[in-house]
């Protein structure tokens, strides 16, 4: 090995995604890989001080040292709180069972 590792950095939106394949020095941290990818310049809404990072779907700390062929994922903030979404679905299901008029919640 020549001191370089091959990685991929990914950022996905609802209808689009960007994938950057990079060769970085061995010992590169997840946060640094995102910076090197240039994705932040394309999507200025990415705030690395707030954004969660993962490797193959598992949350990692920004200072996690990457290994060859890792896939670094930049996660967007949730648009809806999962607990709130479940509560609304449960209320709607209860209303359907009780015969109450259906209320449609669009998001």
C-alpha positions in Angstrom: 0.0 0.0 0.0 1.3 3.5 -0.8 -0.1 5.2 2.2 -3.4 6.0 0.5 -6.8 4.5 1.0 -9.8 4.5 -1.3 -13.1 5.8 0.2 -16.4 7.1 -0.9 -18.3 10.1 0.5 -22.1 10.2 0.0 -24.7 12.9 0.6 -28.3 12.1 -0.4 -31.4 14.3 -0.8 -34.9 13.1 -1.3 -34.5 13.1 -5.1 -30.8 13.4 -5.7 -27.5 12.2 -4.3 -23.8 12.9 -4.8 -21.2 10.3 -4.5 -17.5 11.2 -4.5 -14.8 8.6 -4.7 -11.5 9.7 -3.2 -8.0 8.5 -2.4 -7.0 9.9 0.9 -4.0 9.4 3.2 -4.2 6.5 5.5 -5.2 7.8 9.0 -7.8 10.3 7.5 -10.7 11.0 9.8 -14.3 10.9 8.7 -14.8 14.6 9.0 -11.7 15.4 7.0 -12.8 13.1 4.3 -16.1 15.0 4.0 -14.1 18.3 3.8 -11.8 16.8 1.1 -14.8 15.6 -0.9 -15.9 19.2 -1.6 -19.5 18.2 -1.0 -19.9 21.1 1.5 -19.2 23.6 -1.4 -22.1 22.1 -3.4 -24.5 21.9 -0.5 -23.8 24.8 1.8 -26.6 23.7 4.2 -24.3 20.9 5.4 -22.9 22.0 8.8 -20.2 19.6 9.9 -20.5 20.8 13.5 -24.1 19.6 13.5 -24.4 16.9 10.8 -24.2 13.3 11.8 -21.8 11.0 9.9 -21.9 7.3 9.3 -20.0 4.5 7.7 -22.1 2.0 5.9 -25.2 3.1 7.9 -23.7 3.0 11.3 -23.2 6.3 13.1 -19.6 7.2 13.8 -17.8 10.1 15.5 -16.2 12.7 13.1 -12.8 11.7 14.4 -13.2 8.1 13.4 -10.2 6.9 11.4 -11.2 5.5 8.0 -10.3 2.2 6.5 -9.8 1.3 2.9 -13.1 1.2 0.9 -15.2 2.8 3.7 -18.3 4.6 2.6 -18.7 7.8 4.6 -22.3 9.1 4.7 -23.5 12.6 5.6 -26.9 12.5 7.3 -29.5 15.2 7.0 -31.5 16.4 10.0 -34.8 14.6 10.3 -37.7 16.7 8.9 -40.2 15.1 11.2 -39.7 13.7 14.7 -40.2 9.9 14.5 -42.1 9.8 17.8 -44.5 12.6 16.5 -45.0 10.8 13.2 -45.9 7.5 15.0 -48.3 9.3 17.3 -50.1 10.9 14.4 -50.4 7.5 12.6 -51.7 5.9 15.8 -54.3 8.7 16.1 -55.4 8.3 12.5 -55.7 4.5 12.8 -57.8 4.9 16.0 -60.0 7.4 14.2 -60.5 5.0 11.3 -61.4 2.1 13.6 -63.9 4.2 15.5 -65.6 5.4 12.3 -64.8 9.0 12.9 -64.3 11.1 9.8 -60.8 10.8 8.3 -58.5 13.7 8.6 -55.7 13.8 6.0 -52.3 15.1 7.1 -50.2 16.2 4.2 -46.5 17.0 4.7 
